[in-house]
Amino acid sequence: MEYIVMKKRIFIIVAALLIIILNVYLNERNTSPKLPEGWLAISYEDTAVMIDPFSSDLSDITGVIITGKDEEKEITETGISLFDAIELAGISPDSYSKVRVVSEDDYSVELSAEEVATPQKVYLAKQREYDDSTSARLIVFGDNNSKRQVKKVALIDLQK
């Protein structure tokens, strides 16, 4: 009988330790910067610039995206082209070749500089969240990869 009680105690202690370790891991793995509502960071080389992409003139964004079910969906949003958002940070278009867009939960996608520079293709749409906060959503028109439609964008990482 004592053997069973001892086994249960050991099991409970191991389970509690695993829960604590998992909690610490999940809290530490989110490496995206914490920014004011609606702002995002643009990093290039060893510097990061914080911008509010929706503080400048916004335009209506209309086009067709491909959903996760491979269906075409026409959307109308308000926002700014990713190219213009990068220019807000004062970074010249010929100084990067890849753009990695990272969400608040560290999901990331990669775009080429050519895609970003293509007119009417890549945008940051202004999104109103359930808690009434504002965030940026990456929209890539005409893209067959629906996984590149990133919600809650926190970081734009420019790479040479």
HELIX and SHEET records of a PDB file:
HELIX    1   1 GLU A    2  GLU A   28  1                                  27    
HELIX    2   2 LEU A   82  LEU A   88  1                                   7    
HELIX    3   3 PRO A   93  SER A   95  5                                   3    
HELIX    4   4 ALA A  113  ALA A  117  1                                   5    
HELIX    5   5 SER A  146  ARG A  148  5                                   3    
SHEET    1   A 5 THR A  47  ILE A  51  0                                        
SHEET    2   A 5 LEU A  40  TYR A  44 -1                                        
SHEET    3   A 5 VAL A 153  GLN A 159  1                                        
SHEET    4   A 5 LYS A  98  SER A 103 -1                                        
SHEET    5   A 5 SER A 108  SER A 112 -1                                        
SHEET    1   B 4 SER A  59  ILE A  66  0                                        
SHEET    2   B 4 GLU A  72  SER A  81 -1                                        
SHEET    3   B 4 VAL A 122  ARG A 128 -1                                        
SHEET    4   B 4 THR A 134  VAL A 140 -1                                        
END                                                                             
